[in-house]
Amino acid sequence: MRIAGAIKFVIAVALFLLTFYVISQVFEIKMYSNLGNIFARSAPDTVAHPTTKAPRYRCGISKVCPEKHFAFKIASGAANVVGPKICVDDNILMSGVKNNVGRGINTALVNGKTGALIETTYHDLWGGEVGPFIEFLKKIPDGTIVLMATYDDGATKLNDDARKRIAELGSSLISVLAFRDNWVFVGGKGIKTKSPFEQHIKNNKDTNKYEGWPEVVEMEGCIPQKINE
């Protein structure tokens, strides 16, 4: 009897331990499953989202131009070291990299209907003569967009005739342009009003950014396309 009782006791203990083991395993699996769900919900979203880049507008200007307008950006030269830069409709027309700029007034002529480049040139108005510049201004065709930027000095040889012809292109500030001033301007041949596109910084020893020269002057905007009349 004692042996039979002992056997029953051993079997009962074994069943208890087996039951406990099975229950603990089931509970552990469920616990890990729950923890996994919790961590899955709380983990940061690691999916890479495409970054939204700021839109790039023509010539790198800060806004989009309306239809039937040409985007432009223009900068004067920096002292006598870095040349001016003129861009129209995402085309760099003049720059030091293109090696088509020089001391004086740098000019790009653009077709007012198509935006196509007509000509680029510069006139040395410090060491050169003003006569060739005046002849150039006389020959600009009607309907042409005219973009101008100074480099080094663009005023020493300017006379009243040259200033008058630039004023006829829409300039309001050409009359006060002086030695080593920085100036940028966008106008047109045959324009009937003063151009809104003009910036000027005086050469002033108290405010100059560079020794003997003022800081670079920059300007951007949208030029209305010339419509057939």
Beta strands, then each sheet from edge to edge (+ up, - down):
strand 1: 69-75
strand 2: 85-88
strand 3: 91-94
strand 4: 104-111
strand 5: 117-123
strand 6: 144-151
strand 7: 182-188
strand 8: 197-201
strand 9: 218-224
sheet 1: 3+ 2- 1+ 9-
sheet 2: 5+ 4- 6+ 7- 8+
end
